[in-house]
Amino acid sequence: MGFFVNRKTKILIQGISGEKGLFHADQMLMSGARIVAGVSPGNGGDWVFDGKVPVFDTVDAAVDATGADASFIFVPVRNAFDAIMEAVWADIPVIFSLTFGIPSQDIIRIKEVLKNSSVRLIGPGTPGMITSDNLSLGFIPPGIFLKGNVGVVSRSGPIAYEIIFEMMQSEIGISSYIGIGNEPIVGTDFIDILDSFELDPATEKILLIGEKGTALEEKAANYIASHITKPIIGYVAGKETKVENTLVSIKINNDLEIESSSIETKIDALKSAGVKVAALPNEIPALLKSV
């Protein structure tokens, strides 16, 4: 999925001095990512990874010095709003927020700013992505996939890793994978990624992995029915947890609703849009081979 990040993208790591930021940045470097800078307030002037990556106090300083055009944010929840907004104000084209549990009211405020911006926010709570040129970025474990023609988009990270690994065991490869995050409100939803896969010549089939909570799957199903021509396999995780299914709509403000619907409703909507839906993860490889 080179239209978001590829091997030429200059990547900035916000929170690079923290344990998670440093560990996952190292994994990304080993995957082949071009990390040009880190940001850690108070640690400006330091270097990490044996003097290969400079650390700056602010995002603006890092962008001015290196031309970074994508940011991966590994910071605690208490700092996440400020970190995302700092990247937005620096006009970084693509921002991956890997932090989980950011208050919805903070994301609402960020999305209001993004309405008048060309910046794309992926997450919060995204596990990252696997690019069309085989980079594993964010929390994505290296070596869990084969190169192929299936575009994968998921709300859940761990479930997606398991499924992609099962696909590899069945010799089914992916063109790219992106996790949109499983928070109540996300910056980039299923529809955005489905559009990208529809236009991507390397993607011939699509796998959509949903889960309980929100109504993003139903909205995606409505869009699929009239806009997506490529075959789609679906899976909605969580049915086996036996959590009581309810249909809820919670009014947040005049412009935004957080909706939650039952897993059965999600499955029915996807099937009505022509999506073949797997009941269990181990059914997915056979379904992908059938389309």
Backbone hydrogen bonds in HBPLUS format (Angstrom, degrees):
<---DONOR---> <-ACCEPTOR-->    atom                        ^
c    i                          cat <-CA-CA->   ^        H-A-AA   ^      H-
h    n   atom  resd res      DA  || num        DHA   H-A  angle D-A-AA Bond
n    s   type  num  typ     dist DA aas  dist angle  dist       angle   num
A0004-PHE N   A0001-MET O   3.16 MM   3  6.18 171.1  2.17 130.3 131.4     1
A0009-THR N   A0006-ASN O   3.05 MM   3  5.38 150.9  2.14 109.6 118.3     2
A0069-ASP N   A0010-LYS O   2.85 MM  59  5.47 146.2  1.97 138.7 148.3     3
A0011-ILE N   A0034-ARG O   2.88 MM  23  5.94 176.3  1.88 157.9 158.0     4
A0036-VAL N   A0011-ILE O   2.88 MM  25  5.76 149.0  1.98 145.4 154.7     5
A0012-LEU N   A0070-ALA O   2.78 MM  58  6.09 154.4  1.85 153.5 162.3     6
A0072-PHE N   A0012-LEU O   2.88 MM  60  6.31 157.2  1.94 164.9 171.9     7
A0013-ILE N   A0037-ALA O   3.03 MM  24  6.47 156.0  2.09 140.4 147.1     8
A0039-VAL N   A0013-ILE O   2.87 MM  26  6.24 150.8  1.96 152.1 150.3     9
A0014-GLN N   A0072-PHE O   2.94 MM  58  6.15 154.0  2.01 143.9 152.2    10
A0074-PHE N   A0014-GLN O   2.84 MM  60  5.95 171.4  1.85 167.0 166.1    11
A0015-GLY N   A0039-VAL O   2.88 MM  24  5.89 168.9  1.89 162.7 165.6    12
A0018-GLY N   A0015-GLY O   3.17 MM   3  5.60 158.5  2.22 112.0 118.5    13
A0022-LEU N   A0018-GLY O   2.92 MM   4  5.94 167.2  1.94 153.3 156.9    14
A0023-PHE N   A0019-GLU O   3.07 MM   4  6.13 163.7  2.09 145.1 150.1    15
A0024-HIS N   A0020-LYS O   2.93 MM   4  6.00 174.5  1.93 159.6 161.1    16
A0025-ALA N   A0021-GLY O   2.94 MM   4  5.83 148.2  2.05 139.4 148.8    17
A0026-ASP N   A0022-LEU O   3.09 MM   4  6.18 152.1  2.17 140.2 147.1    18
A0027-GLN N   A0023-PHE O   3.10 MM   4  6.48 152.0  2.18 144.3 152.0    19
A0028-MET N   A0024-HIS O   2.91 MM   4  6.11 153.9  1.98 144.1 151.2    20
A0029-LEU N   A0025-ALA O   2.89 MM   4  6.15 154.0  1.96 147.7 154.5    21
A0030-MET N   A0026-ASP O   3.03 MM   4  6.32 156.5  2.08 147.3 153.2    22
A0031-SER N   A0027-GLN O   3.06 MM   4  6.32 133.9  2.28 137.5 149.9    23
A0031-SER N   A0028-MET O   3.09 MM   3  4.98 127.9  2.37  92.0 106.3    24
A0033-ALA N   A0028-MET O   3.00 MM   5  5.47 163.8  2.02 149.7 144.6    25
A0032-GLY N   A0029-LEU O   2.97 MM   3  5.13 145.1  2.09 101.2 112.0    26
A0038-GLY N   A0054-PRO O   2.91 MM  16  6.26 144.0  2.05 155.2 161.6    27
A0056-PHE N   A0038-GLY O   2.81 MM  18  6.17 155.2  1.87 144.7 151.0    28
A0040-SER N   A0056-PHE O   2.92 MM  16  6.22 159.8  1.96 168.4 175.0    29
A0043-ASN N   A0040-SER O   2.82 MM   3  5.48 157.9  1.87 150.7 153.6    30
A0046-ASP N   A0043-ASN O   3.11 MM   3  5.92 158.3  2.16 144.9 147.6    31
A0045-GLY N   A0055-VAL O   2.93 MM  10  5.79 158.7  1.98 158.3 151.3    32
A0055-VAL N   A0046-ASP O   2.85 MM   9  5.22 150.0  1.94 157.9 149.3    33
A0048-VAL N   A0053-VAL O   2.88 MM   5  5.30 160.9  1.91 151.7 157.5    34
A0053-VAL N   A0048-VAL O   3.12 MM   5  5.30 165.7  2.14 156.4 154.8    35
A0052-LYS N   A0049-PHE O   3.15 MM   3  5.49 146.5  2.27 105.9 115.5    36
A0062-ALA N   A0058-THR O   3.20 MM   4  6.43 155.3  2.26 140.0 146.7    37
A0063-VAL N   A0059-VAL O   2.84 MM   4  6.09 163.3  1.87 162.4 166.2    38
A0064-ASP N   A0060-ASP O   2.90 MM   4  6.04 165.0  1.92 151.8 156.4    39
A0065-ALA N   A0061-ALA O   3.06 MM   4  6.15 151.9  2.14 142.2 149.2    40
A0066-THR N   A0062-ALA O   2.97 MM   4  5.99 147.6  2.08 145.6 154.0    41
A0067-GLY N   A0063-VAL O   2.75 MM   4  4.74 152.1  1.83 133.3 138.9    42
A0071-SER N   A0094-VAL O   2.97 MM  23  6.49 154.8  2.04 155.3 163.5    43
A0096-PHE N   A0071-SER O   2.79 MM  25  6.08 170.2  1.79 165.3 168.7    44
A0073-ILE N   A0096-PHE O   2.84 MM  23  6.10 166.3  1.86 173.9 178.7    45
A0098-LEU N   A0073-ILE O   3.19 MM  25  5.84 155.3  2.26 144.9 152.3    46
A0079-ASN N   A0076-PRO O   2.99 MM   3  5.56 148.7  2.09 115.4 124.3    47
A0080-ALA N   A0077-VAL O   3.09 MM   3  5.02 154.3  2.16 104.1 112.1    48
A0083-ALA N   A0079-ASN O   3.00 MM   4  6.15 156.5  2.05 152.1 159.7    49
A0084-ILE N   A0080-ALA O   2.89 MM   4  6.08 166.2  1.91 159.6 161.9    50
A0085-MET N   A0081-PHE O   2.96 MM   4  6.15 171.1  1.97 155.9 158.8    51
A0086-GLU N   A0082-ASP O   2.87 MM   4  5.96 150.7  1.95 143.9 152.2    52
A0087-ALA N   A0083-ALA O   3.15 MM   4  6.41 152.6  2.23 143.3 149.6    53
A0088-VAL N   A0084-ILE O   2.89 MM   4  6.20 153.0  1.96 150.7 159.4    54
A0089-TRP N   A0085-MET O   2.85 MM   4  6.03 169.4  1.86 154.8 156.7    55
A0090-ALA N   A0086-GLU O   3.15 MM   4  6.25 130.8  2.40 131.4 143.7    56
A0092-ILE N   A0087-ALA O   3.31 MM   5  5.86 176.3  2.31 163.7 162.9    57
A0091-ASP N   A0088-VAL O   2.88 MM   3  5.14 158.4  1.93 111.7 117.3    58
A0120-ARG N   A0093-PRO O   2.81 MM  27  6.04 168.0  1.82 150.4 153.6    59
A0095-ILE N   A0120-ARG O   2.84 MM  25  6.18 161.2  1.88 167.7 172.5    60
A0122-ILE N   A0095-ILE O   2.75 MM  27  6.04 170.1  1.76 172.2 173.8    61
A0097-SER N   A0122-ILE O   2.91 MM  25  6.27 164.7  1.93 166.7 171.8    62
A0125-GLY N   A0097-SER O   3.00 MM  28  6.24 117.9  2.40 130.7 147.8    63
A0126-THR N   A0097-SER O   3.30 MM  29  6.27 152.1  2.38 152.4 146.8    64
A0125-GLY N   A0099-THR O   3.07 MM  26  5.16 118.8  2.46 125.7 131.0    65
A0106-ASP N   A0103-PRO O   2.97 MM   3  5.43 134.0  2.18 109.3 121.3    66
A0107-ILE N   A0103-PRO O   3.31 MM   4  6.79 152.2  2.39 147.3 155.0    67
A0108-ILE N   A0104-SER O   2.89 MM   4  6.17 154.4  1.95 154.9 162.5    68
A0109-ARG N   A0105-GLN O   3.18 MM   4  6.35 156.9  2.24 137.3 142.5    69
A0110-ILE N   A0106-ASP O   3.02 MM   4  6.33 154.0  2.09 144.8 152.1    70
A0111-LYS N   A0107-ILE O   2.84 MM   4  6.05 162.8  1.87 153.2 157.4    71
A0112-GLU N   A0108-ILE O   3.03 MM   4  6.27 145.3  2.15 145.6 154.6    72
A0113-VAL N   A0109-ARG O   3.32 MM   4  6.66 152.2  2.40 142.1 148.1    73
A0113-VAL N   A0110-ILE O   3.07 MM   3  5.24 118.2  2.47  98.9 113.4    74
A0114-LEU N   A0110-ILE O   2.95 MM   4  6.28 153.9  2.02 148.6 156.9    75
A0115-LYS N   A0111-LYS O   3.13 MM   4  6.29 128.5  2.41 139.6 149.9    76
A0116-ASN N   A0113-VAL O   3.27 MM   3  6.05 154.9  2.34 119.0 123.5    77
A0117-SER N   A0114-LEU O   3.01 MM   3  4.78 153.5  2.08 115.8 111.9    78
A0187-GLY N   A0123-GLY O   2.69 MM  64  5.73 168.6  1.70 170.0 168.3    79
A0139-PHE N   A0127-PRO O   2.69 MM  12  5.12 156.2  1.74 149.4 157.9    80
A0179-GLY N   A0128-GLY O   3.07 MM  51  5.74 164.6  2.10 179.0 176.0    81
A0129-MET N   A0137-LEU O   3.13 MM   8  5.34 142.3  2.28 125.3 136.2    82
A0137-LEU N   A0129-MET O   2.89 MM   8  5.34 170.3  1.90 170.5 172.0    83
A0130-ILE N   A0177-TYR O   2.84 MM  47  4.91 156.7  1.89 133.2 140.0    84
A0177-TYR N   A0130-ILE O   2.92 MM  47  4.91 162.3  1.95 138.7 143.0    85
A0131-THR N   A0135-LEU O   3.02 MM   4  5.20 148.9  2.12 137.9 147.1    86
A0134-ASN N   A0131-THR O   3.05 MM   3  5.27 143.5  2.19 119.0 114.7    87
A0174-ILE N   A0146-LEU O   2.82 MM  28  6.20 157.0  1.87 157.0 149.2    88
A0148-GLY N   A0174-ILE O   2.83 MM  26  4.26 152.8  1.91 112.7 109.4    89
A0204-GLU N   A0149-ASN O   2.80 MM  55  5.38 162.2  1.83 145.9 151.1    90
A0205-LYS N   A0149-ASN O   3.26 MM  56  6.46 159.6  2.30 152.3 151.7    91
A0150-VAL N   A0173-GLY O   3.34 MM  23  6.35 151.1  2.43 126.0 134.0    92
A0175-SER N   A0150-VAL O   2.81 MM  25  5.21 150.6  1.90 109.1 118.3    93
A0151-GLY N   A0205-LYS O   2.85 MM  54  6.24 165.7  1.87 158.1 154.9    94
A0207-LEU N   A0151-GLY O   2.79 MM  56  6.13 160.7  1.83 160.4 163.3    95
A0152-VAL N   A0176-SER O   2.95 MM  24  6.33 168.9  1.96 157.2 160.7    96
A0178-ILE N   A0152-VAL O   2.98 MM  26  6.51 148.1  2.08 152.0 161.7    97
A0153-VAL N   A0207-LEU O   2.97 MM  54  6.39 161.9  2.01 168.2 173.1    98
A0209-ILE N   A0153-VAL O   2.90 MM  56  6.26 163.8  1.92 157.4 162.2    99
A0154-SER N   A0178-ILE O   3.17 MM  24  6.60 154.8  2.23 151.2 156.5   100
A0180-ILE N   A0154-SER O   2.90 MM  26  6.23 150.6  1.99 156.4 165.6   101
A0155-ARG N   A0209-ILE O   3.05 MM  54  6.41 147.5  2.16 158.4 167.2   102
A0160-ALA N   A0157-GLY O   2.97 MM   3  5.17 113.7  2.42 103.7 120.1   103
A0161-TYR N   A0157-GLY O   2.93 MM   4  6.26 155.2  1.99 158.2 166.3   104
A0162-GLU N   A0158-PRO O   3.10 MM   4  6.37 162.2  2.14 148.4 152.4   105
A0163-ILE N   A0159-ILE O   2.99 MM   4  6.25 161.6  2.03 151.3 156.2   106
A0164-ILE N   A0160-ALA O   2.82 MM   4  5.97 167.5  1.83 157.6 161.0   107
A0165-PHE N   A0161-TYR O   2.93 MM   4  6.07 154.7  1.99 147.3 154.4   108
A0166-GLU N   A0162-GLU O   2.94 MM   4  6.23 153.4  2.01 144.9 152.4   109
A0167-MET N   A0163-ILE O   2.84 MM   4  6.14 150.7  1.93 148.4 157.0   110
A0168-MET N   A0164-ILE O   2.97 MM   4  6.27 150.6  2.05 142.1 149.7   111
A0169-GLN N   A0165-PHE O   2.96 MM   4  6.33 152.7  2.03 147.6 154.9   112
A0170-SER N   A0166-GLU O   3.10 MM   4  6.38 132.6  2.34 137.3 149.6   113
A0170-SER N   A0167-MET O   3.01 MM   3  5.03 131.1  2.26  95.3 109.2   114
A0172-ILE N   A0167-MET O   2.76 MM   5  4.94 164.6  1.78 141.6 142.4   115
A0171-GLU N   A0168-MET O   2.89 MM   3  4.79 158.4  1.93 107.9 111.0   116
A0193-ILE N   A0189-ASP O   3.43 MM   4  6.83 159.6  2.47 151.9 156.7   117
A0194-LEU N   A0190-PHE O   2.79 MM   4  6.01 163.2  1.82 162.8 168.6   118
A0195-ASP N   A0191-ILE O   2.99 MM   4  6.13 160.5  2.03 151.1 155.3   119
A0196-SER N   A0192-ASP O   3.28 MM   4  6.56 152.5  2.36 136.7 143.7   120
A0197-PHE N   A0193-ILE O   2.89 MM   4  6.23 158.9  1.93 155.5 161.0   121
A0198-GLU N   A0194-LEU O   2.88 MM   4  6.07 154.0  1.95 149.4 156.8   122
A0199-LEU N   A0195-ASP O   3.22 MM   4  6.49 142.7  2.37 142.6 151.0   123
A0200-ASP N   A0196-SER O   3.04 MM   4  6.10 119.4  2.42 137.0 153.1   124
A0200-ASP N   A0197-PHE O   3.13 MM   3  4.89 142.3  2.28  94.6 105.7   125
A0203-THR N   A0200-ASP O   3.11 MM   3  5.50 156.9  2.16 112.3 119.4   126
A0206-ILE N   A0231-PRO O   3.00 MM  25  6.33 152.3  2.08 155.9 163.2   127
A0233-ILE N   A0206-ILE O   2.84 MM  27  6.27 160.9  1.87 161.9 166.7   128
A0208-LEU N   A0233-ILE O   2.90 MM  25  6.31 162.4  1.93 163.4 167.8   129
A0235-TYR N   A0208-LEU O   3.00 MM  27  6.46 140.1  2.16 161.1 166.1   130
A0210-GLY N   A0235-TYR O   2.75 MM  25  6.14 156.4  1.80 156.4 162.7   131
A0237-ALA N   A0210-GLY O   2.93 MM  27  6.12 168.1  1.94 132.6 128.6   132
A0219-LYS N   A0215-ALA O   3.19 MM   4  6.48 163.0  2.22 153.3 157.9   133
A0220-ALA N   A0216-LEU O   2.91 MM   4  6.08 150.6  2.00 142.6 151.3   134
A0221-ALA N   A0217-GLU O   2.84 MM   4  6.10 152.6  1.92 146.0 153.7   135
A0222-ASN N   A0218-GLU O   3.05 MM   4  6.35 159.4  2.09 151.0 154.9   136
A0223-TYR N   A0219-LYS O   3.18 MM   4  6.41 150.1  2.27 139.9 147.8   137
A0224-ILE N   A0220-ALA O   2.77 MM   4  6.02 160.8  1.81 157.0 162.7   138
A0225-ALA N   A0221-ALA O   3.13 MM   4  6.29 160.3  2.17 152.1 155.3   139
A0226-SER N   A0223-TYR O   3.17 MM   3  5.68 140.5  2.33 109.7 119.2   140
A0227-HIS N   A0223-TYR O   2.91 MM   4  5.83 135.2  2.11 155.7 169.6   141
A0228-ILE N   A0224-ILE O   3.30 MM   4  4.84 159.7  2.34 119.3 124.6   142
A0276-LYS N   A0232-ILE O   3.30 MM  44  6.68 153.4  2.38 160.9 156.5   143
A0234-GLY N   A0276-LYS O   2.79 MM  42  6.00 161.9  1.82 145.2 148.3   144
A0278-ALA N   A0234-GLY O   2.80 MM  44  6.21 159.6  1.84 170.8 165.4   145
A0241-THR N   A0238-GLY O   3.06 MM   3  5.38 157.0  2.12 108.2 115.5   146
A0242-LYS N   A0239-LYS O   3.32 MM   3  5.97 167.8  2.34 116.1 119.6   147
A0248-VAL N   A0260-SER O   2.78 MM  12  5.09 168.4  1.79 152.3 156.4   148
A0260-SER N   A0248-VAL O   2.88 MM  12  5.09 174.5  1.88 150.8 151.7   149
A0250-ILE N   A0258-ILE O   3.07 MM   8  5.47 174.2  2.08 154.9 156.2   150
A0258-ILE N   A0250-ILE O   3.25 MM   8  5.47 165.4  2.27 159.1 158.0   151
A0252-ILE N   A0256-LEU O   3.28 MM   4  5.81 155.2  2.35 153.8 158.1   152
A0253-ASN N   A0256-LEU O   3.46 MM   3  5.57 161.6  2.50 146.9 147.4   153
A0266-LYS N   A0262-SER O   3.14 MM   4  6.49 154.4  2.20 147.0 153.6   154
A0267-ILE N   A0263-ILE O   2.94 MM   4  6.24 164.5  1.97 155.8 159.4   155
A0268-ASP N   A0264-GLU O   2.91 MM   4  6.09 165.2  1.93 150.1 154.2   156
A0269-ALA N   A0265-THR O   2.98 MM   4  6.12 157.2  2.04 145.2 151.4   157
A0270-LEU N   A0266-LYS O   3.01 MM   4  6.28 161.9  2.05 153.3 157.7   158
A0271-LYS N   A0267-ILE O   2.93 MM   4  6.14 166.1  1.95 155.5 159.5   159
A0272-SER N   A0268-ASP O   2.93 MM   4  6.07 153.4  2.00 145.0 152.4   160
A0273-ALA N   A0269-ALA O   3.18 MM   4  6.43 130.5  2.44 136.4 148.5   161
A0273-ALA N   A0270-LEU O   3.04 MM   3  5.14 134.7  2.26  97.8 110.6   162
A0275-VAL N   A0270-LEU O   3.00 MM   5  5.31 158.6  2.05 149.8 143.9   163
A0274-GLY N   A0271-LYS O   2.97 MM   3  5.14 161.4  2.00 109.4 113.8   164
A0283-GLU N   A0280-LEU O   3.04 MM   3  5.61 163.3  2.07 119.0 124.4   165
A0284-ILE N   A0281-PRO O   3.06 MM   3  5.56 159.6  2.10 116.0 122.2   166
A0287-LEU N   A0283-GLU O   3.18 MM   4  6.44 159.9  2.23 152.9 159.1   167
A0288-LEU N   A0284-ILE O   2.90 MM   4  6.12 160.6  1.94 162.7 167.8   168
A0289-LYS N   A0285-PRO O   3.03 MM   4  6.27 150.7  2.12 145.5 153.3   169
A0290-SER N   A0286-ALA O   3.09 MM   4  6.26 126.7  2.38 136.5 150.3   170
A0290-SER N   A0287-LEU O   3.08 MM   3  5.01 135.4  2.28  93.9 106.8   171
